[in-house]
Amino acid sequence: MASDSNDGRRSASGEVSGGSGPNIQPAVRRKARRFLRRLPPAERESLIIKCWMSHDARWFMAAATTFGLEAALHLNRMAVRDEGRAEARRLVRRLQLPAVQTVSDYLLIQEVIIGLLGPELLEYALTESGEDGFELQIQRCFAFDAVSRAGIAGHYECGILPRVMGWLDELGVDYSLTPEPIRCLKAQGRECSYTVRFASGGAADAPSGRYPVTAAGGA
């Protein structure tokens, strides 16, 4: 049956054409690729990270403007923790990383993820805390810098540690995290330092990676 729709048509050569003529998209794509080849891999990666960062900031401000700051903070913490799980799952599968058996196993995977997403976004130190834990000390944080520029640092609820918690969750680690990551420590004039301790043979004393999501800003 004949159709007067504008759906694309496939020619004898197999190329899809538009409703009023040949499809020029493949030719335009080829031209675009010539421009993209001008970007060295490192610069291309940097631009992608910057685009992701600008989207992240604009999404947050749009949510805050539409629904209020508290709702935006809550949604952000929910989203980044789930995103952390997805990131860990993809990287472990693609790179065939080994299962986490020790703190060292986990820290290597954490560094792989950070190395992919943007190692320049944070300045931090890692310190061993016995055989079953480590301390993360963040000197510079892109999220704190951004909310400080926006003038909302005093209200900001940490979105970095929930992402780390997503990695730990996905990797099947039973852990405790102190202090509980809610209000930004830097905004309170405190040292941004967290201790992660792996549970041995069962649940840890703290909620072991299962902080509930609450309207008050829990992860």
TIRO-2110 file (N, C-alpha, C; in Angstrom, 1 decimal):
// TIRO-2110
0.9, -1.2, 0.0, N, 1, A
0.0, 0.0, 0.0, CA, 1, A
0.9, 1.2, 0.0, C, 1, A
0.6, 2.2, -0.8, N, 2, A
1.3, 3.4, -0.9, CA, 2, A
1.2, 4.2, 0.4, C, 2, A
2.3, 5.0, 0.6, N, 3, A
2.3, 5.8, 1.9, CA, 3, A
2.8, 7.2, 1.5, C, 3, A
2.1, 8.2, 2.2, N, 4, A
2.6, 9.5, 1.9, CA, 4, A
3.4, 10.0, 3.1, C, 4, A
3.9, 9.1, 3.9, N, 5, A
4.7, 9.5, 5.1, CA, 5, A
6.1, 10.0, 4.6, C, 5, A
6.8, 10.6, 5.6, N, 6, A
8.2, 11.1, 5.3, CA, 6, A
9.2, 10.1, 5.8, C, 6, A
8.8, 8.9, 6.0, N, 7, A
9.8, 7.9, 6.5, CA, 7, A
10.8, 7.7, 5.4, C, 7, A
12.1, 7.3, 5.8, N, 8, A
13.2, 7.1, 4.8, CA, 8, A
12.9, 5.9, 4.0, C, 8, A
13.4, 6.0, 2.7, N, 9, A
13.3, 4.9, 1.8, CA, 9, A
14.6, 4.3, 1.5, C, 9, A
14.7, 3.0, 1.3, N, 10, A
16.0, 2.3, 1.0, CA, 10, A
16.1, 2.1, -0.5, C, 10, A
17.2, 2.6, -1.0, N, 11, A
17.5, 2.5, -2.5, CA, 11, A
18.0, 1.1, -2.8, C, 11, A
18.1, 0.8, -4.1, N, 12, A
18.7, -0.5, -4.6, CA, 12, A
20.0, -0.7, -4.0, C, 12, A
20.8, 0.3, -3.7, N, 13, A
22.2, 0.1, -3.2, CA, 13, A
22.1, -0.1, -1.7, C, 13, A
21.0, 0.0, -1.1, N, 14, A
20.8, -0.3, 0.4, CA, 14, A
20.9, 1.0, 1.2, C, 14, A
21.2, 2.2, 0.6, N, 15, A
21.3, 3.4, 1.3, CA, 15, A
19.9, 4.0, 1.6, C, 15, A
19.7, 4.5, 2.8, N, 16, A
18.4, 5.1, 3.1, CA, 16, A
18.4, 6.5, 2.6, C, 16, A
17.3, 6.8, 2.0, N, 17, A
17.1, 8.2, 1.5, CA, 17, A
15.9, 8.9, 2.3, C, 17, A
15.9, 10.2, 2.2, N, 18, A
14.9, 10.9, 2.9, CA, 18, A
13.6, 11.0, 2.1, C, 18, A
12.6, 11.7, 2.6, N, 19, A
11.4, 11.7, 1.9, CA, 19, A
11.4, 12.5, 0.6, C, 19, A
12.4, 13.4, 0.4, N, 20, A
12.4, 14.2, -0.8, CA, 20, A
13.7, 14.1, -1.5, C, 20, A
14.5, 13.2, -1.2, N, 21, A
15.8, 13.0, -2.0, CA, 21, A
16.7, 12.1, -1.2, C, 21, A
17.9, 12.0, -1.8, N, 22, A
18.9, 11.1, -1.2, CA, 22, A
19.4, 11.5, 0.2, C, 22, A
19.7, 10.6, 1.0, N, 23, A
20.1, 10.9, 2.4, CA, 23, A
21.6, 11.4, 2.4, C, 23, A
21.8, 12.6, 2.8, N, 24, A
23.2, 13.2, 2.7, CA, 24, A
23.9, 12.9, 4.1, C, 24, A
23.3, 12.3, 5.0, N, 25, A
23.9, 12.2, 6.3, CA, 25, A
25.3, 11.4, 6.3, C, 25, A
25.4, 10.3, 5.5, N, 26, A
26.7, 9.6, 5.5, CA, 26, A
27.8, 10.5, 5.0, C, 26, A
27.6, 11.4, 4.0, N, 27, A
28.6, 12.3, 3.5, CA, 27, A
29.0, 13.3, 4.5, C, 27, A
28.0, 13.9, 5.2, N, 28, A
28.2, 14.9, 6.2, CA, 28, A
29.0, 14.2, 7.3, C, 28, A
28.7, 13.0, 7.7, N, 29, A
29.4, 12.3, 8.8, CA, 29, A
30.9, 12.1, 8.4, C, 29, A
31.2, 11.8, 7.1, N, 30, A
32.5, 11.6, 6.7, CA, 30, A
33.3, 12.9, 6.8, C, 30, A
32.7, 14.0, 6.5, N, 31, A
33.4, 15.3, 6.6, CA, 31, A
33.6, 15.7, 8.1, C, 31, A
32.6, 15.4, 8.9, N, 32, A
32.8, 15.7, 10.3, CA, 32, A
33.9, 14.9, 10.9, C, 32, A
34.1, 13.6, 10.5, N, 33, A
35.1, 12.8, 11.0, CA, 33, A
36.5, 13.3, 10.7, C, 33, A
36.6, 14.0, 9.5, N, 34, A
37.9, 14.6, 9.2, CA, 34, A
38.3, 15.7, 10.2, C, 34, A
37.3, 16.4, 10.6, N, 35, A
37.6, 17.4, 11.7, CA, 35, A
37.9, 16.8, 13.0, C, 35, A
37.2, 15.7, 13.4, N, 36, A
37.4, 15.1, 14.6, CA, 36, A
38.8, 14.4, 14.7, C, 36, A
39.3, 14.0, 13.5, N, 37, A
40.7, 13.4, 13.5, CA, 37, A
41.8, 14.4, 13.8, C, 37, A
41.4, 15.7, 13.8, N, 38, A
42.4, 16.7, 14.2, CA, 38, A
42.7, 16.7, 15.7, C, 38, A
41.8, 16.0, 16.5, N, 39, A
42.0, 16.0, 17.9, CA, 39, A
42.8, 14.8, 18.3, C, 39, A
43.9, 15.1, 19.0, N, 40, A
44.7, 14.0, 19.6, CA, 40, A
43.8, 13.2, 20.6, C, 40, A
44.1, 11.9, 20.8, N, 41, A
43.2, 11.2, 21.8, CA, 41, A
43.1, 11.8, 23.1, C, 41, A
44.2, 12.4, 23.7, N, 42, A
44.1, 13.0, 25.0, CA, 42, A
43.2, 14.2, 25.0, C, 42, A
43.3, 15.0, 24.0, N, 43, A
42.5, 16.2, 23.9, CA, 43, A
41.0, 15.9, 23.7, C, 43, A
40.8, 14.9, 22.9, N, 44, A
39.4, 14.4, 22.6, CA, 44, A
38.8, 13.9, 24.0, C, 44, A
39.6, 13.2, 24.7, N, 45, A
39.1, 12.7, 26.0, CA, 45, A
38.8, 13.8, 27.0, C, 45, A
39.7, 14.8, 27.0, N, 46, A
39.5, 16.0, 27.8, CA, 46, A
38.2, 16.8, 27.5, C, 46, A
38.0, 16.9, 26.2, N, 47, A
36.8, 17.6, 25.8, CA, 47, A
35.5, 16.9, 26.2, C, 47, A
35.5, 15.5, 26.1, N, 48, A
34.4, 14.7, 26.5, CA, 48, A
34.1, 14.9, 28.0, C, 48, A
35.2, 14.9, 28.8, N, 49, A
35.0, 15.1, 30.2, CA, 49, A
34.4, 16.4, 30.5, C, 49, A
34.9, 17.5, 29.8, N, 50, A
34.4, 18.8, 30.0, CA, 50, A
32.9, 18.9, 29.7, C, 50, A
32.5, 18.3, 28.6, N, 51, A
31.1, 18.3, 28.2, CA, 51, A
30.3, 17.6, 29.3, C, 51, A
30.8, 16.4, 29.8, N, 52, A
30.1, 15.7, 30.8, CA, 52, A
30.0, 16.6, 32.1, C, 52, A
31.0, 17.3, 32.4, N, 53, A
31.0, 18.2, 33.6, CA, 53, A
30.0, 19.3, 33.4, C, 53, A
30.0, 19.9, 32.3, N, 54, A
29.1, 21.0, 32.1, CA, 54, A
27.6, 20.6, 32.1, C, 54, A
27.4, 19.4, 31.6, N, 55, A
26.0, 18.8, 31.7, CA, 55, A
25.6, 18.5, 33.1, C, 55, A
26.6, 18.0, 33.9, N, 56, A
26.3, 17.7, 35.3, CA, 56, A
25.9, 18.9, 36.0, C, 56, A
26.7, 20.0, 35.8, N, 57, A
26.4, 21.3, 36.5, CA, 57, A
25.0, 21.8, 36.1, C, 57, A
24.7, 21.8, 34.8, N, 58, A
23.5, 22.4, 34.3, CA, 58, A
22.3, 21.6, 34.7, C, 58, A
22.5, 20.2, 34.8, N, 59, A
21.4, 19.4, 35.2, CA, 59, A
21.0, 19.7, 36.7, C, 59, A
22.1, 19.8, 37.5, N, 60, A
21.8, 20.1, 38.9, CA, 60, A
21.1, 21.4, 39.1, C, 60, A
21.6, 22.5, 38.4, N, 61, A
21.0, 23.8, 38.6, CA, 61, A
19.6, 23.8, 38.1, C, 61, A
19.3, 23.1, 37.0, N, 62, A
17.9, 23.0, 36.5, CA, 62, A
17.0, 22.4, 37.5, C, 62, A
17.5, 21.3, 38.1, N, 63, A
16.7, 20.6, 39.1, CA, 63, A
16.5, 21.5, 40.3, C, 63, A
17.5, 22.2, 40.7, N, 64, A
17.4, 23.1, 41.9, CA, 64, A
16.4, 24.2, 41.6, C, 64, A
16.5, 24.8, 40.4, N, 65, A
15.6, 25.9, 40.0, CA, 65, A
14.1, 25.4, 39.9, C, 65, A
13.9, 24.2, 39.4, N, 66, A
12.6, 23.7, 39.2, CA, 66, A
11.9, 23.1, 40.4, C, 66, A
12.7, 22.3, 41.2, N, 67, A
12.2, 21.6, 42.3, CA, 67, A
12.7, 22.0, 43.7, C, 67, A
13.7, 22.9, 43.7, N, 68, A
14.2, 23.4, 45.0, CA, 68, A
15.6, 22.7, 45.2, C, 68, A
16.4, 23.4, 46.0, N, 69, A
17.8, 22.9, 46.3, CA, 69, A
17.8, 21.5, 47.0, C, 69, A
16.9, 21.4, 48.0, N, 70, A
16.9, 20.1, 48.8, CA, 70, A
16.6, 18.9, 47.9, C, 70, A
15.6, 19.1, 47.0, N, 71, A
15.2, 18.0, 46.1, CA, 71, A
16.4, 17.7, 45.1, C, 71, A
17.0, 18.8, 44.6, N, 72, A
18.2, 18.6, 43.7, CA, 72, A
19.3, 17.8, 44.3, C, 72, A
19.6, 18.2, 45.6, N, 73, A
20.6, 17.5, 46.3, CA, 73, A
20.3, 16.0, 46.5, C, 73, A
19.1, 15.7, 46.9, N, 74, A
18.6, 14.4, 47.1, CA, 74, A
18.7, 13.6, 45.8, C, 74, A
18.2, 14.1, 44.7, N, 75, A
18.2, 13.4, 43.4, CA, 75, A
19.7, 13.2, 43.0, C, 75, A
20.5, 14.2, 43.2, N, 76, A
21.9, 14.1, 42.8, CA, 76, A
22.6, 12.9, 43.5, C, 76, A
22.4, 12.8, 44.8, N, 77, A
23.0, 11.7, 45.5, CA, 77, A
22.5, 10.3, 45.1, C, 77, A
21.2, 10.3, 44.8, N, 78, A
20.6, 9.0, 44.3, CA, 78, A
21.2, 8.6, 42.9, C, 78, A
21.3, 9.6, 42.0, N, 79, A
21.8, 9.4, 40.7, CA, 79, A
23.3, 9.0, 40.7, C, 79, A
24.1, 9.7, 41.4, N, 80, A
25.5, 9.4, 41.4, CA, 80, A
25.8, 8.1, 42.0, C, 80, A
25.1, 7.6, 43.0, N, 81, A
25.4, 6.3, 43.5, CA, 81, A
25.0, 5.2, 42.5, C, 81, A
23.9, 5.4, 41.9, N, 82, A
23.5, 4.4, 40.8, CA, 82, A
24.5, 4.5, 39.6, C, 82, A
24.9, 5.7, 39.3, N, 83, A
25.9, 5.8, 38.2, CA, 83, A
27.2, 5.1, 38.6, C, 83, A
27.6, 5.2, 39.9, N, 84, A
28.8, 4.5, 40.3, CA, 84, A
28.7, 3.0, 40.1, C, 84, A
27.6, 2.5, 40.4, N, 85, A
27.4, 1.0, 40.2, CA, 85, A
27.5, 0.7, 38.7, C, 85, A
26.9, 1.5, 37.8, N, 86, A
27.0, 1.3, 36.4, CA, 86, A
28.5, 1.4, 35.9, C, 86, A
29.2, 2.4, 36.4, N, 87, A
30.6, 2.6, 36.0, CA, 87, A
31.4, 1.4, 36.3, C, 87, A
31.3, 0.9, 37.6, N, 88, A
32.1, -0.2, 38.0, CA, 88, A
31.8, -1.5, 37.2, C, 88, A
30.5, -1.7, 37.0, N, 89, A
30.1, -2.9, 36.2, CA, 89, A
30.7, -2.9, 34.8, C, 89, A
30.6, -1.7, 34.1, N, 90, A
31.1, -1.7, 32.8, CA, 90, A
32.6, -1.9, 32.7, C, 90, A
33.4, -1.2, 33.7, N, 91, A
34.8, -1.3, 33.6, CA, 91, A
35.3, -2.7, 34.0, C, 91, A
34.7, -3.3, 35.0, N, 92, A
35.1, -4.6, 35.4, CA, 92, A
34.9, -5.6, 34.3, C, 92, A
33.8, -5.5, 33.6, N, 93, A
33.4, -6.4, 32.5, CA, 93, A
34.4, -6.2, 31.3, C, 93, A
34.6, -4.9, 30.9, N, 94, A
35.4, -4.6, 29.7, CA, 94, A
36.8, -4.9, 29.9, C, 94, A
37.4, -4.6, 31.1, N, 95, A
38.8, -4.9, 31.4, CA, 95, A
39.1, -6.2, 32.0, C, 95, A
38.0, -7.0, 32.3, N, 96, A
38.1, -8.3, 33.0, CA, 96, A
39.0, -8.2, 34.2, C, 96, A
38.6, -7.2, 35.1, N, 97, A
39.3, -7.0, 36.3, CA, 97, A
38.9, -8.0, 37.3, C, 97, A
39.9, -8.4, 38.2, N, 98, A
39.6, -9.5, 39.1, CA, 98, A
38.6, -9.1, 40.2, C, 98, A
38.0, -10.1, 40.8, N, 99, A
37.1, -9.9, 41.9, CA, 99, A
37.9, -9.3, 43.1, C, 99, A
37.2, -8.5, 43.8, N, 100, A
37.8, -7.8, 45.0, CA, 100, A
37.9, -8.8, 46.2, C, 100, A
39.1, -9.1, 46.6, N, 101, A
39.3, -9.9, 47.7, CA, 101, A
40.0, -9.2, 48.9, C, 101, A
40.7, -8.1, 48.5, N, 102, A
41.5, -7.3, 49.5, CA, 102, A
41.3, -5.9, 49.3, C, 102, A
41.7, -5.1, 50.2, N, 103, A
41.7, -3.6, 50.0, CA, 103, A
42.5, -3.2, 48.8, C, 103, A
43.6, -3.8, 48.6, N, 104, A
44.5, -3.5, 47.5, CA, 104, A
43.7, -3.7, 46.1, C, 104, A
43.0, -4.8, 46.1, N, 105, A
42.2, -5.2, 44.9, CA, 105, A
41.2, -4.0, 44.6, C, 105, A
40.6, -3.6, 45.6, N, 106, A
39.6, -2.5, 45.4, CA, 106, A
40.2, -1.2, 45.0, C, 106, A
41.3, -0.8, 45.7, N, 107, A
41.9, 0.5, 45.4, CA, 107, A
42.4, 0.5, 43.9, C, 107, A
42.9, -0.6, 43.4, N, 108, A
43.3, -0.6, 42.0, CA, 108, A
42.1, -0.3, 41.1, C, 108, A
41.0, -1.0, 41.3, N, 109, A
39.8, -0.8, 40.5, CA, 109, A
39.3, 0.7, 40.6, C, 109, A
39.4, 1.2, 41.9, N, 110, A
39.0, 2.6, 42.1, CA, 110, A
39.8, 3.5, 41.2, C, 110, A
41.1, 3.3, 41.2, N, 111, A
42.0, 4.1, 40.5, CA, 111, A
41.8, 4.0, 39.0, C, 111, A
41.5, 2.8, 38.5, N, 112, A
41.1, 2.6, 37.1, CA, 112, A
39.9, 3.5, 36.7, C, 112, A
38.9, 3.4, 37.6, N, 113, A
37.7, 4.2, 37.3, CA, 113, A
38.0, 5.7, 37.3, C, 113, A
38.7, 6.2, 38.3, N, 114, A
39.0, 7.6, 38.4, CA, 114, A
39.9, 8.0, 37.2, C, 114, A
40.8, 7.1, 36.8, N, 115, A
41.6, 7.4, 35.7, CA, 115, A
40.9, 7.5, 34.4, C, 115, A
39.8, 6.9, 34.2, N, 116, A
38.9, 7.0, 33.0, CA, 116, A
38.1, 8.2, 33.1, C, 116, A
37.5, 8.5, 34.2, N, 117, A
36.5, 9.6, 34.3, CA, 117, A
37.1, 11.0, 34.4, C, 117, A
38.3, 11.1, 34.8, N, 118, A
39.0, 12.4, 34.9, CA, 118, A
39.8, 12.5, 36.1, C, 118, A
41.1, 12.0, 36.0, N, 119, A
41.9, 12.1, 37.2, CA, 119, A
42.3, 13.5, 37.7, C, 119, A
42.1, 14.5, 36.8, N, 120, A
42.4, 15.9, 37.1, CA, 120, A
41.3, 16.5, 38.0, C, 120, A
40.2, 15.9, 38.1, N, 121, A
39.0, 16.5, 38.8, CA, 121, A
39.2, 16.5, 40.3, C, 121, A
40.1, 15.6, 40.8, N, 122, A
40.3, 15.5, 42.3, CA, 122, A
41.8, 15.5, 42.5, C, 122, A
42.2, 16.0, 43.7, N, 123, A
43.5, 15.8, 44.2, CA, 123, A
43.3, 15.2, 45.6, C, 123, A
43.9, 14.0, 45.8, N, 124, A
43.6, 13.2, 47.0, CA, 124, A
44.8, 12.3, 47.3, C, 124, A
44.8, 11.9, 48.5, N, 125, A
45.8, 10.9, 49.0, CA, 125, A
45.1, 9.7, 49.6, C, 125, A
45.7, 8.6, 49.5, N, 126, A
45.2, 7.3, 50.1, CA, 126, A
46.2, 6.8, 51.1, C, 126, A
45.7, 6.5, 52.3, N, 127, A
46.5, 6.0, 53.4, CA, 127, A
46.0, 4.7, 53.9, C, 127, A
46.8, 3.7, 54.0, N, 128, A
46.4, 2.4, 54.6, CA, 128, A
45.9, 2.6, 56.0, C, 128, A
44.8, 1.9, 56.3, N, 129, A
44.3, 1.9, 57.7, CA, 129, A
44.2, 0.5, 58.2, C, 129, A
45.4, -0.1, 58.5, N, 130, A
45.4, -1.5, 58.9, CA, 130, A
45.3, -2.3, 57.6, C, 130, A
45.1, -3.6, 57.8, N, 131, A
45.0, -4.5, 56.7, CA, 131, A
43.6, -4.6, 56.0, C, 131, A
42.6, -3.9, 56.7, N, 132, A
41.2, -4.1, 56.2, CA, 132, A
40.6, -2.7, 55.9, C, 132, A
41.4, -1.7, 55.7, N, 133, A
40.8, -0.4, 55.4, CA, 133, A
41.8, 0.6, 54.8, C, 133, A
41.2, 1.7, 54.4, N, 134, A
42.0, 2.8, 53.9, CA, 134, A
41.4, 4.1, 54.2, C, 134, A
42.2, 5.2, 54.2, N, 135, A
41.6, 6.5, 54.4, CA, 135, A
41.8, 7.3, 53.1, C, 135, A
40.7, 8.0, 52.7, N, 136, A
40.7, 8.9, 51.5, CA, 136, A
40.7, 10.3, 52.0, C, 136, A
41.7, 11.1, 51.6, N, 137, A
41.9, 12.5, 52.0, CA, 137, A
41.8, 13.3, 50.8, C, 137, A
40.8, 14.1, 50.6, N, 138, A
40.6, 14.9, 49.4, CA, 138, A
41.1, 16.3, 49.6, C, 138, A
42.1, 16.7, 48.9, N, 139, A
42.6, 18.1, 49.0, CA, 139, A
41.8, 19.1, 48.1, C, 139, A
41.6, 18.6, 46.9, N, 140, A
40.8, 19.5, 46.0, CA, 140, A
39.7, 18.7, 45.4, C, 140, A
38.5, 19.3, 45.3, N, 141, A
37.3, 18.6, 44.8, CA, 141, A
36.6, 19.5, 43.8, C, 141, A
36.4, 19.0, 42.6, N, 142, A
35.7, 19.8, 41.6, CA, 142, A
34.3, 20.1, 42.0, C, 142, A
33.6, 19.2, 42.8, N, 143, A
32.2, 19.5, 43.2, CA, 143, A
32.2, 20.7, 44.2, C, 143, A
33.1, 20.7, 45.1, N, 144, A
33.2, 21.8, 46.1, CA, 144, A
33.5, 23.1, 45.4, C, 144, A
34.4, 23.0, 44.5, N, 145, A
34.8, 24.3, 43.7, CA, 145, A
33.6, 24.8, 43.0, C, 145, A
32.8, 23.9, 42.4, N, 146, A
31.6, 24.3, 41.6, CA, 146, A
30.5, 24.9, 42.5, C, 146, A
30.2, 24.3, 43.6, N, 147, A
29.1, 24.8, 44.4, CA, 147, A
29.6, 26.0, 45.2, C, 147, A
30.9, 26.2, 45.4, N, 148, A
31.4, 27.4, 46.0, CA, 148, A
31.2, 28.6, 45.0, C, 148, A
31.5, 28.4, 43.7, N, 149, A
31.3, 29.4, 42.7, CA, 149, A
29.8, 29.8, 42.6, C, 149, A
28.9, 28.7, 42.8, N, 150, A
27.5, 29.0, 42.7, CA, 150, A
26.9, 29.6, 44.0, C, 150, A
27.7, 29.6, 45.1, N, 151, A
27.2, 30.2, 46.3, CA, 151, A
26.4, 29.3, 47.1, C, 151, A
26.4, 28.0, 46.9, N, 152, A
25.6, 27.1, 47.7, CA, 152, A
26.4, 26.1, 48.5, C, 152, A
27.7, 26.3, 48.7, N, 153, A
28.5, 25.3, 49.3, CA, 153, A
28.0, 25.0, 50.7, C, 153, A
27.5, 26.0, 51.4, N, 154, A
27.0, 25.7, 52.8, CA, 154, A
25.9, 24.8, 52.9, C, 154, A
25.2, 24.6, 51.8, N, 155, A
24.0, 23.6, 51.7, CA, 155, A
24.3, 22.3, 51.0, C, 155, A
25.5, 22.3, 50.4, N, 156, A
25.8, 21.1, 49.5, CA, 156, A
26.0, 19.9, 50.3, C, 156, A
25.4, 18.8, 49.8, N, 157, A
25.5, 17.5, 50.3, CA, 157, A
26.4, 16.7, 49.4, C, 157, A
27.4, 16.0, 49.9, N, 158, A
28.5, 15.4, 49.2, CA, 158, A
27.9, 14.5, 48.1, C, 158, A
28.4, 14.7, 46.9, N, 159, A
28.0, 13.8, 45.8, CA, 159, A
29.2, 12.9, 45.3, C, 159, A
30.3, 13.1, 45.9, N, 160, A
31.5, 12.3, 45.5, CA, 160, A
31.5, 11.0, 46.2, C, 160, A
31.3, 11.0, 47.5, N, 161, A
31.4, 9.7, 48.3, CA, 161, A
30.3, 8.8, 47.9, C, 161, A
29.0, 9.2, 47.7, N, 162, A
28.0, 8.3, 47.2, CA, 162, A
28.4, 7.6, 45.9, C, 162, A
29.2, 8.3, 45.1, N, 163, A
29.6, 7.6, 43.8, CA, 163, A
30.6, 6.5, 44.2, C, 163, A
31.5, 6.8, 45.1, N, 164, A
32.5, 5.8, 45.6, CA, 164, A
31.7, 4.6, 46.2, C, 164, A
30.7, 4.9, 46.9, N, 165, A
29.8, 3.9, 47.5, CA, 165, A
29.2, 3.0, 46.5, C, 165, A
28.8, 3.6, 45.4, N, 166, A
28.3, 2.9, 44.3, CA, 166, A
29.3, 1.9, 43.7, C, 166, A
30.5, 2.3, 43.6, N, 167, A
31.6, 1.4, 43.2, CA, 167, A
31.7, 0.2, 44.1, C, 167, A
31.8, 0.5, 45.4, N, 168, A
31.9, -0.5, 46.4, CA, 168, A
30.7, -1.5, 46.4, C, 168, A
29.5, -0.9, 46.3, N, 169, A
28.3, -1.7, 46.2, CA, 169, A
28.4, -2.7, 45.1, C, 169, A
28.7, -2.2, 43.9, N, 170, A
28.7, -3.0, 42.7, CA, 170, A
29.7, -4.1, 42.8, C, 170, A
30.8, -3.8, 43.5, N, 171, A
31.9, -4.8, 43.6, CA, 171, A
31.7, -5.8, 44.7, C, 171, A
30.6, -5.7, 45.4, N, 172, A
30.2, -6.7, 46.4, CA, 172, A
31.0, -6.6, 47.7, C, 172, A
31.5, -5.4, 48.0, N, 173, A
32.3, -5.2, 49.2, CA, 173, A
31.3, -4.9, 50.4, C, 173, A
31.5, -5.6, 51.5, N, 174, A
30.8, -5.3, 52.7, CA, 174, A
31.7, -4.3, 53.5, C, 174, A
31.3, -3.1, 53.7, N, 175, A
32.2, -2.1, 54.2, CA, 175, A
31.4, -1.1, 55.1, C, 175, A
32.2, -0.4, 55.9, N, 176, A
31.7, 0.7, 56.7, CA, 176, A
32.4, 2.0, 56.2, C, 176, A
31.7, 3.1, 56.3, N, 177, A
32.3, 4.4, 55.9, CA, 177, A
32.0, 5.4, 56.9, C, 177, A
33.1, 6.0, 57.4, N, 178, A
33.0, 7.1, 58.4, CA, 178, A
33.8, 8.3, 58.0, C, 178, A
33.3, 9.5, 58.3, N, 179, A
31.9, 9.8, 58.8, CA, 179, A
30.9, 9.6, 57.7, C, 179, A
29.6, 9.5, 58.0, N, 180, A
28.6, 9.4, 57.0, CA, 180, A
28.6, 10.6, 56.1, C, 180, A
28.7, 10.4, 54.8, N, 181, A
28.9, 11.5, 53.8, CA, 181, A
27.6, 12.2, 53.5, C, 181, A
27.3, 13.2, 54.3, N, 182, A
26.1, 14.0, 53.9, CA, 182, A
26.6, 15.5, 53.7, C, 182, A
26.6, 16.3, 54.6, N, 183, A
27.0, 17.7, 54.4, CA, 183, A
28.5, 17.8, 54.0, C, 183, A
28.8, 18.6, 53.1, N, 184, A
30.2, 18.7, 52.6, CA, 184, A
31.1, 19.2, 53.7, C, 184, A
32.1, 18.3, 54.0, N, 185, A
33.1, 18.6, 55.0, CA, 185, A
33.9, 19.9, 54.8, C, 185, A
34.3, 20.1, 53.5, N, 186, A
35.0, 21.3, 53.2, CA, 186, A
34.2, 22.6, 53.4, C, 186, A
32.9, 22.5, 53.1, N, 187, A
32.1, 23.7, 53.4, CA, 187, A
31.9, 24.0, 54.8, C, 187, A
32.2, 23.0, 55.7, N, 188, A
32.1, 23.2, 57.1, CA, 188, A
33.5, 23.6, 57.7, C, 188, A
34.5, 23.8, 56.8, N, 189, A
35.8, 24.1, 57.3, CA, 189, A
36.6, 23.0, 57.9, C, 189, A
36.1, 21.7, 57.6, N, 190, A
36.8, 20.5, 58.1, CA, 190, A
37.6, 19.9, 57.1, C, 190, A
38.5, 19.0, 57.5, N, 191, A
39.3, 18.2, 56.5, CA, 191, A
38.4, 17.2, 55.9, C, 191, A
38.5, 17.1, 54.6, N, 192, A
37.7, 16.1, 53.8, CA, 192, A
38.4, 14.8, 53.9, C, 192, A
38.1, 14.0, 54.9, N, 193, A
38.8, 12.8, 55.1, CA, 193, A
37.8, 11.7, 55.5, C, 193, A
37.8, 10.5, 54.8, N, 194, A
36.9, 9.5, 55.1, CA, 194, A
37.6, 8.2, 55.2, C, 194, A
37.2, 7.3, 56.1, N, 195, A
37.8, 6.0, 56.3, CA, 195, A
36.8, 4.9, 55.9, C, 195, A
37.3, 4.0, 55.0, N, 196, A
36.6, 2.9, 54.5, CA, 196, A
37.2, 1.7, 55.2, C, 196, A
36.3, 0.9, 55.8, N, 197, A
36.8, -0.4, 56.5, CA, 197, A
36.0, -1.5, 55.9, C, 197, A
36.7, -2.5, 55.5, N, 198, A
36.1, -3.7, 55.0, CA, 198, A
35.7, -4.6, 56.1, C, 198, A
34.5, -5.1, 56.1, N, 199, A
34.0, -6.1, 57.1, CA, 199, A
34.7, -7.4, 56.9, C, 199, A
35.0, -8.1, 58.0, N, 200, A
35.6, -9.4, 57.9, CA, 200, A
34.6, -10.5, 58.4, C, 200, A
34.1, -11.2, 57.4, N, 201, A
33.2, -12.3, 57.7, CA, 201, A
31.8, -11.9, 58.1, C, 201, A
31.4, -10.8, 57.6, N, 202, A
30.0, -10.4, 57.9, CA, 202, A
29.8, -8.9, 57.9, C, 202, A
28.7, -8.4, 58.4, N, 203, A
28.3, -7.0, 58.4, CA, 203, A
29.2, -6.3, 59.3, C, 203, A
29.6, -5.1, 58.9, N, 204, A
30.4, -4.2, 59.8, CA, 204, A
29.5, -3.5, 60.8, C, 204, A
30.1, -2.8, 61.7, N, 205, A
29.4, -2.1, 62.7, CA, 205, A
28.5, -1.0, 62.1, C, 205, A
29.0, -0.2, 61.2, N, 206, A
28.3, 0.8, 60.5, CA, 206, A
27.3, 0.1, 59.5, C, 206, A
26.5, 0.9, 58.8, N, 207, A
25.5, 0.3, 57.9, CA, 207, A
26.1, -0.4, 56.7, C, 207, A
27.4, -0.6, 56.6, N, 208, A
28.0, -1.5, 55.6, CA, 208, A
27.5, -1.2, 54.2, C, 208, A
27.7, 0.0, 53.7, N, 209, A
27.4, 0.3, 52.3, CA, 209, A
25.9, 0.3, 52.0, C, 209, A
25.1, 0.4, 53.1, N, 210, A
23.6, 0.4, 52.8, CA, 210, A
22.9, 1.6, 53.5, C, 210, A
23.6, 2.7, 53.4, N, 211, A
23.0, 3.9, 53.9, CA, 211, A
21.7, 4.1, 53.2, C, 211, A
20.6, 4.3, 53.8, N, 212, A
19.3, 4.5, 53.2, CA, 212, A
19.2, 5.8, 52.5, C, 212, A
18.4, 5.8, 51.4, N, 213, A
18.0, 7.1, 50.7, CA, 213, A
16.9, 7.7, 51.5, C, 213, A
17.1, 8.9, 51.9, N, 214, A
16.0, 9.6, 52.7, CA, 214, A
15.9, 11.0, 52.1, C, 214, A
14.7, 11.6, 52.4, N, 215, A
14.5, 13.0, 51.9, CA, 215, A
15.5, 13.9, 52.6, C, 215, A
16.0, 13.5, 53.7, N, 216, A
16.9, 14.4, 54.4, CA, 216, A
18.3, 14.4, 53.8, C, 216, A
18.5, 13.6, 52.8, N, 217, A
19.8, 13.6, 52.1, CA, 217, A
20.7, 12.4, 52.3, C, 217, A
20.2, 11.3, 52.9, N, 218, A
21.0, 10.1, 53.0, CA, 218, A
21.3, 9.6, 51.6, C, 218, A
22.4, 8.8, 51.5, N, 219, A
22.9, 8.3, 50.2, CA, 219, A
22.0, 7.2, 49.7, C, 219, A
END
